[in-house]
């Protein structure tokens, strides 16, 4: 092999190495985006993401000069034979007021199975100001075939909610979780 062919081979090998390193960096960056996006959304309230743990509420004063409409929307993803209904589709609250809402879960299927309700809030700037103290969304729920269960949501709208926001929509989507195999957990 002459020196020109050796130089060409070295250049090709260097290009392949650089391309592989760039590819690995891109894959690593892509995988890192998922948890970074979740953290960013939780901190900023972007995309309606809410905290997935109960929040402690201190003794805040209730702002009786404002009323906020809180609308509940429920839906079930394919693969889960359940229904989720809010007792009231809309409630009116004063910022700082602790409010109780009730939801009914119904397993319309023929087997015991489980699901989890994942919340989102719109508009997104309202997510930071919606505090859940007790919520069924914090844990996986199991229902027997044909069983119904009523579960509470205890929440508060923070008085710091921007003045222009007068309506919040809390949407819950039910997703299937664990599977029962042969009648055993």
RANOR-V450663 format. One record per residue. N is the residue number from 1. RES is the residue in one small letter. PHI is phi in degrees with one decimal (999 if undefined). PSI is psi in whole degrees, -180 to 180 (* if undefined). NEAR is the number of other ideal C-beta (glycine too) atoms within 8 Angstrom. Layout:
{{N	RES	PHI	PSI	NEAR} {N	RES	PHI	PSI	NEAR}}
//
This chain:
{{1	x	999	135	4} {2	x	-86.0	172	5} {3	x	-66.4	-31	5} {4	x	-67.9	-40	6} {5	x	-67.5	-39	8} {6	x	-63.5	-42	9} {7	x	-64.0	-41	8} {8	x	-64.5	-44	8} {9	x	-61.9	-41	9} {10	x	-64.0	-41	8} {11	x	-64.6	-41	8} {12	x	-64.8	-44	8} {13	x	-62.1	-42	8} {14	x	-64.3	-41	8} {15	x	-64.2	-42	8} {16	x	-63.5	-46	8} {17	x	-60.4	-46	8} {18	x	-62.8	-40	8} {19	x	-65.2	-43	8} {20	x	-63.5	-42	8} {21	x	-63.1	-45	8} {22	x	-61.9	-41	8} {23	x	-62.5	-45	8} {24	x	-62.7	-41	8} {25	x	-63.0	-41	8} {26	x	-65.3	-42	8} {27	x	-64.1	-45	8} {28	x	-60.5	-43	8} {29	x	-63.3	-42	8} {30	x	-63.0	-44	7} {31	x	-66.5	-34	7} {32	x	-72.1	-23	8} {33	x	-65.1	-32	8} {34	x	-61.6	-58	7} {35	x	-67.3	-32	7} {36	x	-64.7	-40	8} {37	x	-64.0	-44	8} {38	x	-60.9	-44	9} {39	x	-63.6	-46	8} {40	x	-59.4	-45	9} {41	x	-66.4	-38	11} {42	x	-68.6	-40	10} {43	x	-69.7	-43	6} {44	x	-92.9	-16	7} {45	x	78.8	6	15} {46	x	-63.2	145	9} {47	x	66.8	20	6} {48	x	70.3	12	11} {49	x	-71.4	139	10} {50	x	-119.9	167	12} {51	x	-62.8	147	7} {52	x	-104.5	21	5} {53	x	-133.1	158	5} {54	x	-65.9	146	8} {55	x	-111.2	143	8} {56	x	-87.7	134	5} {57	x	-114.5	126	8} {58	x	-80.8	-179	4} {59	x	-74.0	83	3} {60	x	-92.8	150	9} {61	x	-81.0	151	6} {62	x	-89.9	131	9} {63	x	-91.2	94	9} {64	x	-77.6	-5	5} {65	x	-80.2	-12	3} {66	x	-123.2	146	9} {67	x	-125.6	132	7} {68	x	-113.6	131	14} {69	x	-86.1	125	10} {70	x	-114.1	117	16} {71	x	-105.1	137	10} {72	x	-108.5	127	15} {73	x	-122.0	133	8} {74	x	-127.5	146	12} {75	x	-153.9	158	9} {76	x	-121.2	134	10} {77	x	-75.9	157	9} {78	x	-59.0	146	3} {79	x	97.9	-4	4} {80	x	-125.9	112	11} {81	x	-82.2	57	7} {82	x	-121.5	161	14} {83	x	-127.2	145	7} {84	x	-128.4	126	14} {85	x	-130.7	137	8} {86	x	-83.9	138	10} {87	x	-58.5	-42	7} {88	x	-124.2	132	7} {89	x	-73.5	-25	5} {90	x	-141.8	138	8} {91	x	-131.0	152	9} {92	x	-108.6	130	7} {93	x	-131.7	157	10} {94	x	-95.7	137	10} {95	x	-55.4	135	14} {96	x	94.2	-14	11} {97	x	-83.8	134	9} {98	x	-84.4	129	8} {99	x	-126.9	144	10} {100	x	-110.0	129	7} {101	x	-124.2	146	13} {102	x	-116.0	142	10} {103	x	-127.6	146	16} {104	x	-114.7	125	11} {105	x	-99.7	137	16} {106	x	-133.6	127	11} {107	x	-93.0	106	14} {108	x	-90.9	3	7} {109	x	-85.8	-173	8} {110	x	-106.7	5	4} {111	x	-134.8	157	6} {112	x	-71.6	133	8} {113	x	-155.1	178	16} {114	x	-132.4	159	10} {115	x	-150.0	169	15} {116	x	-137.6	134	11} {117	x	-91.0	125	12} {118	x	-107.7	122	9} {119	x	-91.5	155	11} {120	x	-148.1	153	12} {121	x	-126.7	138	15} {122	x	-132.4	149	9} {123	x	-66.7	158	7} {124	x	-60.3	-30	10} {125	x	-68.7	-15	9} {126	x	-81.7	-20	14} {127	x	-60.4	-38	13} {128	x	-68.6	-21	8} {129	x	-106.1	6	14} {130	x	-106.4	114	14} {131	x	-111.1	123	11} {132	x	-100.3	121	15} {133	x	-93.7	-32	12} {134	x	-142.8	128	7} {135	x	-154.5	138	11} {136	x	-67.0	-16	11} {137	x	-74.3	-9	11} {138	x	-78.3	-12	8} {139	x	-147.7	160	6} {140	x	-71.2	138	8} {141	x	-111.5	136	12} {142	x	-113.8	136	8} {143	x	-134.7	139	15} {144	x	-73.0	163	7} {145	x	-56.9	129	9} {146	x	77.8	-3	6} {147	x	-79.1	149	8} {148	x	-123.0	147	9} {149	x	-144.2	134	8} {150	x	-98.5	132	8} {151	x	-132.8	143	10} {152	x	-91.5	157	10} {153	x	-127.4	119	12} {154	x	-110.4	123	10} {155	x	-142.9	170	13} {156	x	-146.6	139	12} {157	x	-96.2	123	16} {158	x	-63.3	137	12} {159	x	-61.2	-16	10} {160	x	-78.9	3	6} {161	x	-56.9	130	11} {162	x	-51.8	143	7} {163	x	-56.6	-34	5} {164	x	-74.8	-11	4} {165	x	-96.1	111	12} {166	x	-117.1	-2	7} {167	x	-142.5	132	8} {168	x	-120.9	139	14} {169	x	-114.8	119	10} {170	x	-102.1	114	12} {171	x	-108.4	131	13} {172	x	-113.2	131	14} {173	x	-115.6	126	11} {174	x	-86.4	131	16} {175	x	-122.5	144	10} {176	x	-66.5	147	10} {177	x	-120.8	-114	8} {178	x	-65.4	160	8} {179	x	-117.6	143	5} {180	x	-95.9	125	10} {181	x	-115.5	121	5} {182	x	62.0	28	4} {183	x	82.3	-2	4} {184	x	-113.1	155	5} {185	x	-73.8	*	3}}
//
